[in-house]
Structures are given as C-alpha cells and as structure tokens.
Amino acid sequence: MTNPLIDDRLVDLVLWDVVDAARLTDLPRFQDHSRETFELYLGSCRRLAREVLFPTYREMDEAGAQLVDGRVKLHPKMRDAYAQIRELGVIAATRPEAVGGASLPATIATMAHAYLQAGNLSPTALCGLTTGAAHLIEAFGDEALKETFALPMYEGRWTGTMALTEPQAGSSLADITARATLAADGTYRIEGSKIFISGGDQDVTENVVHLTLARIDGAPPGTRGISLFAVPRLRPEGGALVDNDVEVSGLIHKIGWRALPSLALAYGSRGDCHGWLVGEPHRGLPQMFQMMNEARLMIGVQGAATASVAYHESLAYARERTQGRALTTRDPASPPVPLVEHADVRRMLLRQKAIVDGSLCLAAVTARLADDAEHGDARAQLLLDLLTPVTKSFPAEQGYESNVLALQIHGGYGYSSEYLPEAWLRDQKLNSIHEGTTGIQGLDLLGRKVVAKGGAALAAFSAAVREDLDRSALDVGGVRAALDRVGALTASLGARGLSGDVAGMLAHSADYLALTSIVVIAWMHVKLTNAAAGDAPFAQGLRQSARYWLATEVPRIEHLAKLCESAESSYVEMQDDWF
C-alpha cells in the first residue's frame, strides 16, 4: 500500500467545512482567488510530495549533508527536489504579487505545504526558511534591500536563514555577543559566531543570506541592544558576487533532519564581513520575532506532518502484517490475524489518529486566524497569540509520542533502519527543541499570552470553544468543566504573579501548557465531529477519535491543574548536589 502521507479527506474536511477556506476570497488580499485556484495549488503540492519528495526521503536521510573543504554538499537529489518546489512557487506562495508571490492565504499554503513536509522535510524546510528570511526584509527593509536580497530569495535563486543562536548563549538571546561596526560605506562589519544555523550553507543555489542578530558598537545591554542584519555568504559588488567572509566552522551531526545541514558559522575572521542593517537599530529582536513566530507555526505543521506520515505507515503495516490470534480463538491451527485485529494495536493506532487529526486541524485553525488577523481582526489576533505556543509544542511533543507508537507497532522491525518509523522518530525530536523549546513555550503561554490585556485572549478562547460545544452531539460536559477549571486556574496563577511570586506562578508552566493543549485538541475534535456528518467509515473514525480524546485526556486536566495551583515544589527545591 502506498503511503498517502496525509489523509486527503481530513484536509478537505478541515479546509472547506471546519475553517471555511472558500470564504477567504471575501478578504481583500485574496479576492482574485477562488476555491478552484486553492484546490489547484493543493493538488499540485499533493502530487509533488507523493511522486517526487517522498521517494527521495530515505536516501537523503541515510546520506545526510557533508562538509567538504569548508563547503557543504547536499545529497545529489536535493537539487532537483528543491528546483521542483521552487518551480511550484512555494517560497513566495503567500506573498504579494509585487514581490513575485501568488497572494495565497496562509490557510491554504499551510495545509498544502504539510504534504511537502510529510514527503521530505529537508528541501521543504530550506524553502520555508527562505520565505521567512525574505519576509523579514520585505517587512522592515528599504527598497534597495528588498531588490538586492528579498527578490532573489523569493525567486529561489538564493536561500535564507535565521541566525540567532551563539555557542555561549543558546536560547538566551540577551547574551549574544556578535558585533556590528559601522563602516564608511554605510554597511556594517560583522564579527562573531553563530551555531545551529539550519541551511547555513548548501550547493543547490548560488547564495545564502543570513538574517543575523548582532550588537552595534555602543548598543544598550540585553535584548534592547540587538539589531538585525542581512549578511550574505557572497556579497554583491561591482555587478558580481564576491566572498563575504562568512565561513562554515563546523557541521552539526544531527540524529534527524540529516539532509538539511545545521552549521556553526564564523563571521568576519578576516575583518571583511559586510552586513546590511534591516529596519531600525536596536529593534532586531522584535523584528526577528516575525520570522520566529512564523517558524513556530511551521514547526507545528512539521510535527503534525511527521506524525501523520508515520501513522499511515504503521496503519498499513498493521493491516498487512499477520501475527498471533484473537483472544477468543483457542485453535492453534487457525491462521494468524492482522495486527490491527489486536485490541492493544488498535489502542496505539487510535491514539496516533487522535494526535494527528487534532494537530492538523489545529494547524489549519491557527493559519485561518493568521489570515483574519492580517486583515485587522482583533479577536483573531488574540486567539492567534494564545494558540501559537500550543500549535508549536503540541504536535512536536505528542507527535513524538505518536511516532514512538508507530515504531512500537512495527515491533522488532520498527527498531531497525530498514523500516522508516525510526527515521521519522529521529526527525520528530528536533521539533520540540528548535524555535523555542517546549519549556520556553510554556513560559510564553502562561507568563505572557493568557494574562495579556487583562486575560482578553483567554476570554476569547473560552467563548470560541463554547460556541462549538453548544453544537456538539458528543458528551462534552468534561470539556466545559475543563474550560471553567482553566479560567479559574489562570486567574489564581495571575494573582500569584501580581503579588510578586512570579516564580510560584511559573513553576509549573510546562504543566499549564500541557493542560491547555489538551483542551485545545479537545476543541479541535469537537470541530471535526461537528463538520463530519453521516455514518461513513471516515466520519465514524473521527467520532471515535474524539471519544477517545475526551475520555482519556480531558480527565488529566484536573491533576495538572492541581500541580500548577499548589506550586508543587519537588523539582523547584531540588539541589544540585542531591542529583
């Protein structure tokens, strides 16, 4: 059986019934589109993912990227894969026609690109990073910068990266030390090191542009003194591209995402690294958050896609592989049954399905909020802000669990590299780490998002969930109670923080993120079952998936809430030498 990567029926239901994507054409930016143009792009991405990208995944994963004489060499098939994604217009799909884009809604692009990510994440991520980097220059750069850097990136002739992290600082961006010194020509000379730069060098395009955070000489300390620069590997000079003193100082040997290189970079070792200031001085971090938040949503989709492709692989295996007999069968001479006939295998498959269905629906809902927010919808912006940490972290964390189950269903074969689940398991782990770890997402959700503007986002969230609960034929009493519990818990924790006990408020922010995520995914399952009418097997499967989530996950909220409320202190009070 051919792996479908993602269930088309699920995507179609989510797009046309849950988020009503056809109505996006009512918004000014998308009025030249129609459902037909949306479906054309979606279909093109599906075919490319299944016919071109997925067949190259295994060999790209096995070979990985190579560092040869200071330059990175990608797998030979990466060039063709990247070229076909580029020709489809993926890099600039959501950007305006003025910069070479197709002005597609994020809602459509998100679900279409999920297929590409499920097919082969590495060439797809190379394009996604380029989109984000070019969008930074489009949003904050002057016309000269847009023409010099953004347009070649949107065209796919150059790629782009986000270069934030430094070896000594990690996620603590306040501690970055890369320097920027103003030169006589109006550009800056950049010196410093960056690490974990995905796609930081490659041999499939002629140039790479690093959107880099650095400190201008004399800048204030901390995050207030960070500026944003465009730093190309090759700089334009006299009508040609010349070496810009950006060197690859190391290749990170990753357990997953092997075909997309992660690098350590050295800027200005010869004193000749030119950087172009993007936007205002000392505003680099707020500007970079545009790309970071876009990347967080992209990672959420990646988590959902990686869980989905592994789920379909394990489902096919469970249907084909025969082993053992039904518990009610006593005749040892009877033929073995497919794995899917065993209750525990169905338990694992249903848990995978519940995670995948909820994650993909969440990705579409969040993308629709982004489209509405871009058109000035304040409520959509509130919900988008609140859901972003959940969208980034849930598909990564529970997607990893789903990938573990896919491997488990394969038994001993899952433990071998001859079967694909172990590769997707390795890939999935990175999603909970990069673009802000799950711990950082928990701090963001509880410390910023739910308490901002007097709790307006949480109020909007609660109202939106209740609208769907009122239409549901499921037993949603537990979800209603959970909503009340989250509201009361948030008020209690917020009051603790206002009283000065911020540490007590945030001690269990990871648990707060987990319980909020459970409610959010319950909401997604309610949305799916509200939209799926009839008794066809697909609709019945969605209802069973929802039943499972409401019965097994929603009750966990009370326990997690008690941990948050009590500020249970075992690990807070743990001392170093006790370990």
C-alpha positions as CSV (number, residue, x, y, z in Angstrom):
1,M,0.0,0.0,0.0
2,T,1.3,3.4,-0.9
3,N,1.7,5.8,2.0
4,P,-0.7,8.8,1.4
5,L,1.4,10.9,3.8
6,I,-1.8,12.8,5.0
7,D,-5.4,11.8,4.6
8,D,-6.9,13.9,1.8
9,R,-10.4,13.5,3.3
10,L,-9.2,15.0,6.6
11,V,-7.6,18.0,4.9
12,D,-10.6,18.6,2.7
13,L,-12.9,18.5,5.7
14,V,-10.8,20.9,7.7
15,L,-10.4,23.4,4.8
16,W,-13.8,23.5,3.4
17,D,-16.0,22.8,6.4
18,V,-14.1,23.5,9.6
19,V,-12.4,26.7,8.7
20,D,-14.5,27.6,5.6
21,A,-11.5,28.4,3.5
22,A,-13.6,29.2,0.4
23,R,-14.8,32.3,2.2
24,L,-11.2,33.6,2.3
25,T,-11.9,35.1,-1.1
26,D,-14.1,37.7,0.7
27,L,-10.9,39.2,2.2
28,P,-9.2,41.9,0.1
29,R,-5.9,40.2,-0.3
30,F,-7.4,37.0,-1.7
31,Q,-10.3,38.4,-3.8
32,D,-8.6,37.3,-7.1
33,H,-8.6,33.7,-5.9
34,S,-11.3,31.1,-5.9
35,R,-11.8,27.7,-4.4
36,E,-10.7,26.3,-7.8
37,T,-7.3,28.1,-7.6
38,F,-6.9,27.0,-4.0
39,E,-7.6,23.3,-4.9
40,L,-5.2,23.6,-7.9
41,Y,-2.3,24.6,-5.6
42,L,-3.3,22.0,-3.0
43,G,-3.4,19.2,-5.7
44,S,-0.1,20.3,-7.1
45,C,1.6,20.0,-3.7
46,R,0.0,16.7,-3.0
47,R,1.4,15.2,-6.3
48,L,4.8,16.7,-5.8
49,A,5.0,15.3,-2.2
50,R,3.9,11.8,-3.2
51,E,5.6,11.4,-6.6
52,V,8.9,13.3,-6.1
53,L,9.7,14.1,-2.4
54,F,8.7,11.0,-0.6
55,P,10.6,8.6,-2.9
56,T,13.8,10.6,-2.1
57,Y,13.4,10.8,1.7
58,R,15.1,7.5,2.8
59,E,18.3,8.0,0.8
60,M,18.6,11.7,1.8
61,D,18.3,10.7,5.4
62,E,20.8,7.9,5.1
63,A,23.4,10.0,3.3
64,G,22.9,13.3,5.1
65,A,24.8,16.5,4.3
66,Q,28.6,16.5,4.0
67,L,31.3,19.2,4.8
68,V,34.0,19.1,2.1
69,D,36.8,21.7,2.1
70,G,34.8,24.2,4.0
71,R,31.6,23.9,1.9
72,V,28.5,21.9,2.5
73,K,27.5,19.3,-0.1
74,L,23.9,18.2,0.0
75,H,22.5,15.0,-1.4
76,P,22.6,15.0,-5.2
77,K,18.8,14.6,-5.4
78,M,18.3,17.7,-3.3
79,R,18.9,20.0,-6.2
80,D,16.1,18.5,-8.3
81,A,13.7,18.3,-5.3
82,Y,14.4,22.0,-4.4
83,A,14.0,23.0,-8.0
84,Q,10.6,21.4,-8.3
85,I,9.4,23.0,-5.1
86,R,10.7,26.4,-6.3
87,E,9.0,26.0,-9.7
88,L,5.7,25.4,-7.9
89,G,6.1,28.8,-6.3
90,V,6.2,27.5,-2.8
91,I,8.7,30.1,-1.5
92,A,6.6,33.1,-2.3
93,A,3.2,31.4,-2.3
94,T,1.7,33.6,0.4
95,R,3.5,36.8,-0.5
96,P,2.0,39.6,-2.7
97,E,2.4,39.7,-6.5
98,A,4.6,42.8,-6.2
99,V,7.4,40.6,-4.9
100,G,6.7,37.7,-7.2
101,G,4.2,35.9,-4.9
102,A,0.8,34.3,-5.5
103,S,-1.0,36.0,-2.6
104,L,-2.3,32.7,-1.4
105,P,-3.8,32.6,2.1
106,A,-1.7,31.1,4.9
107,T,-4.6,28.7,5.5
108,I,-4.2,27.1,2.0
109,A,-0.5,27.2,2.0
110,T,-0.2,25.7,5.4
111,M,-2.2,22.6,4.5
112,A,-0.7,22.3,1.1
113,H,2.8,22.5,2.4
114,A,2.0,20.0,5.1
115,Y,2.1,17.4,2.4
116,L,5.6,18.6,1.3
117,Q,6.8,18.4,4.8
118,A,5.4,14.9,5.2
119,G,7.0,13.8,2.0
120,N,10.5,15.1,2.6
121,L,11.1,17.7,5.3
122,S,14.6,18.9,4.2
123,P,14.1,20.5,0.9
124,T,10.8,21.8,2.1
125,A,12.4,23.4,5.2
126,L,15.1,25.0,3.0
127,C,12.2,26.8,1.2
128,G,10.3,27.7,4.4
129,L,13.4,29.3,6.0
130,T,13.9,31.3,2.8
131,T,10.3,32.5,2.9
132,G,10.7,33.7,6.5
133,A,14.0,35.4,5.9
134,A,12.8,37.2,2.8
135,H,9.6,38.3,4.5
136,L,11.8,40.0,7.2
137,I,13.5,42.1,4.6
138,E,10.1,42.8,2.8
139,A,8.6,43.9,6.1
140,F,11.4,46.0,7.6
141,G,14.0,46.7,4.8
142,D,14.2,49.6,2.5
143,E,13.6,49.3,-1.3
144,A,17.3,48.8,-2.0
145,L,17.5,45.9,0.4
146,K,14.3,44.3,-1.0
147,E,15.6,44.4,-4.5
148,T,19.1,43.3,-3.6
149,F,18.2,40.4,-1.2
150,A,14.5,39.7,-0.9
151,L,13.7,39.3,-4.6
152,P,16.4,36.7,-5.3
153,M,15.2,34.8,-2.2
154,Y,11.6,34.8,-3.2
155,E,12.6,33.7,-6.7
156,G,14.5,30.8,-5.1
157,R,17.8,31.8,-6.7
158,W,19.2,32.4,-3.1
159,T,18.1,30.8,0.1
160,G,17.8,32.4,3.6
161,T,18.4,31.5,7.2
162,M,17.7,32.9,10.7
163,A,21.0,33.3,12.6
164,L,20.2,34.0,16.2
165,T,21.9,31.4,18.4
166,E,25.5,31.6,19.6
167,P,27.6,28.9,21.3
168,Q,27.7,30.6,24.7
169,A,24.2,31.9,24.7
170,G,21.8,29.2,23.4
171,S,18.2,30.4,23.8
172,S,19.3,33.4,26.0
173,L,19.4,36.0,23.2
174,A,20.2,38.7,25.7
175,D,23.7,37.2,25.9
176,I,24.6,37.3,22.3
177,T,28.0,39.0,21.5
178,A,28.2,39.2,17.7
179,R,29.4,42.8,16.9
180,A,28.4,45.2,14.2
181,T,30.7,48.2,13.5
182,L,29.5,50.9,11.1
183,A,31.8,51.3,8.1
184,A,32.3,54.3,5.8
185,D,30.2,52.8,3.1
186,G,27.1,52.7,5.3
187,T,27.2,49.0,5.8
188,Y,28.4,47.3,9.0
189,R,31.4,44.9,9.6
190,I,30.1,41.9,11.4
191,E,32.2,39.8,13.8
192,G,31.1,36.8,15.8
193,S,29.9,33.2,15.8
194,K,26.6,31.6,15.3
195,I,25.6,27.9,15.8
196,F,22.7,25.6,14.8
197,I,22.1,27.5,11.6
198,S,19.8,25.3,9.5
199,G,20.6,25.6,5.8
200,G,23.5,27.8,6.6
201,D,25.4,26.6,3.5
202,Q,24.5,24.4,0.6
203,D,25.3,23.8,-3.1
204,V,21.9,24.0,-4.7
205,T,21.6,27.8,-5.1
206,E,24.3,30.4,-5.8
207,N,24.0,32.3,-2.4
208,V,22.7,32.2,1.1
209,V,21.5,35.3,3.1
210,H,21.7,35.1,6.9
211,L,19.2,37.2,8.8
212,T,21.6,37.8,11.7
213,L,21.2,39.3,15.2
214,A,24.2,41.4,16.4
215,R,25.0,44.4,18.6
216,I,26.1,47.7,17.1
217,D,29.1,49.1,18.9
218,G,27.8,51.0,22.0
219,A,24.4,49.4,22.0
220,P,22.5,49.0,25.2
221,P,22.9,45.7,27.1
222,G,20.4,42.9,27.0
223,T,17.8,42.4,24.3
224,R,17.3,46.2,23.9
225,G,20.6,46.4,22.2
226,I,20.1,43.8,19.4
227,S,19.9,44.8,15.8
228,L,19.0,42.8,12.7
229,F,21.3,42.5,9.7
230,A,21.3,40.8,6.3
231,V,24.6,39.0,5.9
232,P,25.1,37.1,2.6
233,R,27.6,34.4,2.1
234,L,28.5,36.2,-1.1
235,R,28.0,39.9,-1.3
236,P,27.1,41.9,-4.4
237,E,30.0,44.1,-5.5
238,G,30.6,45.6,-8.9
239,G,28.0,43.5,-10.6
240,A,29.4,40.3,-9.3
241,L,29.1,38.2,-6.1
242,V,32.3,38.1,-4.0
243,D,33.3,36.3,-0.8
244,N,31.8,38.0,2.2
245,D,34.0,36.4,4.9
246,V,31.3,34.0,6.3
247,E,32.9,30.7,7.0
248,V,31.5,27.3,7.9
249,S,33.3,26.4,11.1
250,G,31.5,23.2,11.8
251,L,28.8,20.8,10.7
252,I,26.4,19.6,13.4
253,H,26.0,15.8,13.3
254,K,22.2,15.5,14.0
255,I,20.2,12.4,14.8
256,G,17.4,13.6,12.5
257,W,16.8,16.2,9.8
258,R,20.1,14.8,8.3
259,A,19.7,16.1,4.8
260,L,19.3,19.7,5.9
261,P,22.6,20.9,7.3
262,S,22.9,22.6,10.7
263,L,26.1,24.6,11.0
264,A,28.4,26.7,13.1
265,L,29.3,29.9,11.3
266,A,32.2,32.3,11.8
267,Y,31.6,35.9,10.7
268,G,34.5,38.3,10.0
269,S,37.5,36.2,10.8
270,R,39.4,38.3,8.1
271,G,37.6,41.6,9.1
272,D,35.7,41.8,5.8
273,C,32.2,40.5,6.6
274,H,29.6,43.1,5.4
275,G,26.2,43.3,6.9
276,W,23.2,45.5,5.9
277,L,21.0,46.9,8.7
278,V,17.4,45.8,8.4
279,G,15.0,48.2,9.9
280,E,15.8,50.4,12.9
281,P,18.9,50.0,15.1
282,H,18.3,48.1,18.4
283,R,14.9,46.7,17.1
284,G,16.3,43.5,15.9
285,L,14.7,41.1,18.3
286,P,11.1,42.4,17.9
287,Q,11.6,42.3,14.2
288,M,13.0,38.8,14.3
289,F,10.0,37.6,16.2
290,Q,8.0,37.9,13.0
291,M,10.1,35.2,11.5
292,M,10.3,33.3,14.7
293,N,6.6,33.1,15.1
294,E,6.2,32.1,11.5
295,A,8.8,29.4,12.1
296,R,7.0,28.2,15.2
297,L,3.8,27.7,13.3
298,M,5.8,25.9,10.5
299,I,7.3,23.6,13.1
300,G,3.9,22.8,14.4
301,V,2.9,21.8,10.9
302,Q,6.1,19.8,10.6
303,G,5.3,18.0,13.8
304,A,1.8,17.1,12.6
305,A,3.1,16.0,9.2
306,T,5.8,13.8,10.6
307,A,3.3,12.2,13.0
308,S,0.9,11.7,10.1
309,V,3.2,10.0,7.6
310,A,4.4,7.6,10.4
311,Y,0.8,6.9,11.4
312,H,-0.2,5.9,7.9
313,E,2.9,3.7,7.6
314,S,2.0,1.9,10.9
315,L,-1.6,1.6,9.9
316,A,-0.6,0.0,6.6
317,Y,1.8,-2.3,8.4
318,A,-0.8,-3.3,11.0
319,R,-3.3,-4.2,8.2
320,E,-0.8,-6.3,6.3
321,R,1.3,-8.0,9.0
322,T,-0.2,-11.1,10.4
323,Q,0.8,-12.3,13.8
324,G,-1.0,-14.2,16.7
325,R,-4.6,-15.0,17.0
326,A,-7.7,-13.4,18.5
327,L,-8.1,-13.8,22.3
328,T,-11.3,-15.7,21.7
329,T,-9.6,-18.2,19.4
330,R,-8.4,-21.4,21.0
331,D,-7.5,-23.3,17.9
332,P,-3.7,-23.1,17.4
333,A,-4.1,-24.3,13.8
334,S,-6.2,-21.3,12.9
335,P,-4.5,-18.7,10.7
336,P,-2.8,-15.7,12.3
337,V,-4.7,-12.4,12.1
338,P,-3.5,-9.0,11.0
339,L,-2.0,-6.9,13.8
340,V,-4.9,-4.4,13.5
341,E,-7.2,-7.1,14.9
342,H,-5.5,-7.0,18.3
343,A,-7.0,-4.5,20.8
344,D,-3.7,-3.1,22.0
345,V,-2.6,-2.3,18.4
346,R,-5.9,-0.6,17.8
347,R,-5.3,1.4,21.0
348,M,-2.0,2.6,19.7
349,L,-3.4,3.4,16.2
350,L,-6.3,5.3,17.7
351,R,-4.0,7.4,19.9
352,Q,-1.9,8.2,16.9
353,K,-5.0,9.2,14.9
354,A,-6.3,11.4,17.7
355,I,-3.0,13.2,17.9
356,V,-2.6,13.6,14.1
357,D,-6.2,14.6,13.5
358,G,-6.1,17.2,16.3
359,S,-2.7,18.6,15.2
360,L,-3.6,19.0,11.6
361,C,-6.9,20.7,12.5
362,L,-5.1,23.0,14.9
363,A,-2.6,24.0,12.2
364,A,-5.5,25.0,9.8
365,V,-7.4,26.8,12.5
366,T,-4.3,28.8,13.5
367,A,-3.5,29.6,9.9
368,R,-7.0,30.9,9.4
369,L,-6.6,33.1,12.4
370,A,-3.4,34.4,10.9
371,D,-5.2,35.3,7.7
372,D,-8.0,37.0,9.5
373,A,-5.6,38.9,11.9
374,E,-3.7,40.2,8.9
375,H,-6.9,41.8,7.7
376,G,-7.4,43.6,11.1
377,D,-9.5,41.1,13.0
378,A,-8.5,41.9,16.6
379,R,-10.2,38.8,18.0
380,A,-8.4,36.6,15.6
381,Q,-5.1,38.2,16.7
382,L,-5.9,37.5,20.3
383,L,-6.6,33.8,19.6
384,L,-3.6,33.5,17.3
385,D,-1.3,34.8,20.0
386,L,-2.7,32.4,22.5
387,L,-2.6,29.4,20.2
388,T,0.9,29.9,18.8
389,P,2.7,28.2,21.7
390,V,0.2,25.3,21.7
391,T,0.5,24.9,17.9
392,K,4.3,24.8,18.1
393,S,4.6,22.5,21.0
394,F,1.7,20.0,21.0
395,P,2.3,18.5,17.5
396,A,6.0,18.2,18.5
397,E,5.6,16.7,21.9
398,Q,2.6,14.5,21.3
399,G,3.7,13.9,17.7
400,Y,6.9,12.4,19.2
401,E,4.7,10.1,21.3
402,S,2.7,9.2,18.1
403,N,5.9,8.4,16.3
404,V,7.0,6.1,19.2
405,L,3.7,4.3,18.8
406,A,4.3,3.9,15.1
407,L,7.7,2.3,15.8
408,Q,6.1,0.1,18.5
409,I,3.5,-1.3,16.1
410,H,6.3,-2.4,13.8
411,G,7.8,-4.4,16.7
412,G,11.3,-5.6,16.1
413,Y,11.2,-4.3,12.6
414,G,10.5,-0.8,13.9
415,Y,13.8,-0.9,15.8
416,S,15.6,-1.4,12.5
417,S,16.7,1.2,9.9
418,E,15.2,-1.0,7.1
419,Y,11.8,0.5,8.1
420,L,11.0,4.2,8.1
421,P,9.4,4.8,11.6
422,E,12.8,5.1,13.3
423,A,13.8,7.9,10.9
424,W,10.7,9.9,11.5
425,L,11.1,9.3,15.2
426,R,14.6,10.9,15.0
427,D,13.2,13.8,12.9
428,Q,10.3,14.5,15.2
429,K,12.5,15.0,18.3
430,L,14.0,18.2,16.9
431,N,10.6,19.9,16.6
432,S,10.3,20.2,20.4
433,I,13.7,21.9,20.6
434,H,14.2,24.4,17.9
435,E,12.4,27.8,17.6
436,G,12.0,27.8,21.3
437,T,11.9,24.6,23.4
438,T,8.6,23.4,24.9
439,G,9.7,24.9,28.3
440,I,10.0,28.3,26.6
441,Q,6.6,27.9,25.0
442,G,5.1,27.2,28.4
443,L,6.6,30.3,29.9
444,D,5.4,32.3,26.9
445,L,1.8,31.0,27.2
446,L,1.4,31.4,31.0
447,G,3.8,34.4,31.5
448,R,2.6,36.5,28.6
449,K,-0.2,35.3,26.4
450,V,-3.0,34.3,28.7
451,V,-2.5,37.3,31.1
452,A,-2.1,39.9,28.4
453,K,-4.7,42.6,28.1
454,G,-6.4,41.5,31.3
455,G,-6.9,38.0,30.1
456,A,-8.7,39.1,26.9
457,A,-7.2,36.2,24.8
458,L,-8.3,33.5,27.3
459,A,-11.8,35.0,27.3
460,A,-12.0,35.0,23.5
461,F,-10.7,31.4,23.5
462,S,-13.3,30.2,26.1
463,A,-16.1,31.9,24.1
464,A,-15.0,30.3,20.8
465,V,-14.8,26.8,22.3
466,R,-18.2,27.1,23.9
467,E,-19.7,28.1,20.6
468,D,-18.6,24.8,19.2
469,L,-19.5,22.8,22.3
470,D,-23.1,24.1,22.0
471,R,-23.4,22.5,18.6
472,S,-21.8,19.2,19.5
473,A,-23.6,15.8,19.7
474,L,-20.7,14.4,21.8
475,D,-20.8,14.2,25.6
476,V,-18.8,17.5,26.1
477,G,-19.5,18.1,29.8
478,G,-15.9,17.3,30.7
479,V,-14.7,19.9,28.2
480,R,-17.0,22.5,29.7
481,A,-15.7,21.7,33.2
482,A,-12.2,21.9,31.9
483,L,-12.7,25.3,30.4
484,D,-14.0,26.6,33.8
485,R,-11.0,25.0,35.5
486,V,-8.5,26.6,33.2
487,G,-10.2,30.0,33.7
488,A,-10.1,29.8,37.5
489,L,-6.6,28.4,37.5
490,T,-5.3,31.2,35.2
491,A,-6.9,33.8,37.5
492,S,-5.3,32.2,40.5
493,L,-1.9,32.0,38.9
494,G,-2.1,35.5,37.6
495,A,-2.9,36.8,41.0
496,R,0.1,35.0,42.4
497,G,2.3,36.7,39.8
498,L,0.8,40.1,40.6
499,S,1.5,39.6,44.3
500,G,5.2,39.3,43.4
501,D,5.5,35.5,43.4
502,V,6.4,35.2,39.7
503,A,8.5,32.0,40.4
504,G,5.5,30.4,42.0
505,M,3.2,31.4,39.2
506,L,5.5,29.9,36.5
507,A,6.9,26.9,38.4
508,H,4.6,24.6,36.5
509,S,4.3,26.5,33.3
510,A,5.0,23.2,31.4
511,D,2.1,21.6,33.1
512,Y,-0.1,24.6,32.3
513,L,0.9,24.3,28.6
514,A,0.1,20.6,28.7
515,L,-3.4,21.1,30.2
516,T,-4.2,24.0,27.8
517,S,-3.1,21.8,24.9
518,I,-5.4,19.0,26.0
519,V,-8.4,21.5,26.0
520,V,-7.3,22.9,22.6
521,I,-7.1,19.5,21.0
522,A,-10.5,18.5,22.5
523,W,-11.8,21.6,20.8
524,M,-10.3,20.5,17.5
525,H,-12.0,17.1,17.8
526,V,-15.3,18.8,18.5
527,K,-14.9,20.9,15.4
528,L,-14.1,17.9,13.3
529,T,-17.1,15.9,14.5
530,N,-19.4,18.9,14.1
531,A,-18.3,19.1,10.5
532,A,-18.3,15.3,9.7
533,A,-21.9,14.2,9.1
534,G,-23.2,10.8,8.3
535,D,-22.2,7.2,9.1
536,A,-19.4,6.7,6.5
537,P,-16.3,5.0,8.0
538,F,-14.4,8.3,7.8
539,A,-16.9,10.1,9.9
540,Q,-17.3,7.3,12.3
541,G,-13.5,7.2,12.7
542,L,-13.5,10.9,13.6
543,R,-16.1,10.5,16.2
544,Q,-14.3,7.5,17.7
545,S,-11.1,9.6,17.8
546,A,-12.9,12.4,19.6
547,R,-14.5,9.9,22.1
548,Y,-11.0,8.6,22.8
549,W,-9.5,12.1,23.5
550,L,-12.4,13.2,25.6
551,A,-12.4,10.0,27.7
552,T,-8.6,9.6,28.2
553,E,-7.1,13.0,28.0
554,V,-9.5,15.6,29.3
555,P,-9.7,14.0,32.8
556,R,-5.9,14.6,33.1
557,I,-6.5,18.3,33.3
558,E,-7.6,18.3,36.9
559,H,-4.4,16.6,38.0
560,L,-2.2,19.0,36.1
561,A,-4.2,22.0,37.4
562,K,-3.6,20.8,41.0
563,L,0.1,20.7,40.3
564,C,0.1,24.3,39.0
565,E,-2.2,25.6,41.7
566,S,-0.2,24.1,44.6
567,A,3.1,25.1,43.0
568,E,4.3,21.6,43.9
569,S,7.9,22.2,44.7
570,S,9.9,18.9,44.4
571,Y,12.0,19.9,41.4
572,V,12.0,23.7,42.3
573,E,13.6,22.9,45.6
574,M,15.9,20.2,44.3
575,Q,19.6,21.0,45.0
576,D,22.4,20.4,42.6
577,D,24.4,18.1,44.9
578,W,21.3,16.0,45.6
579,F,21.4,14.7,42.0
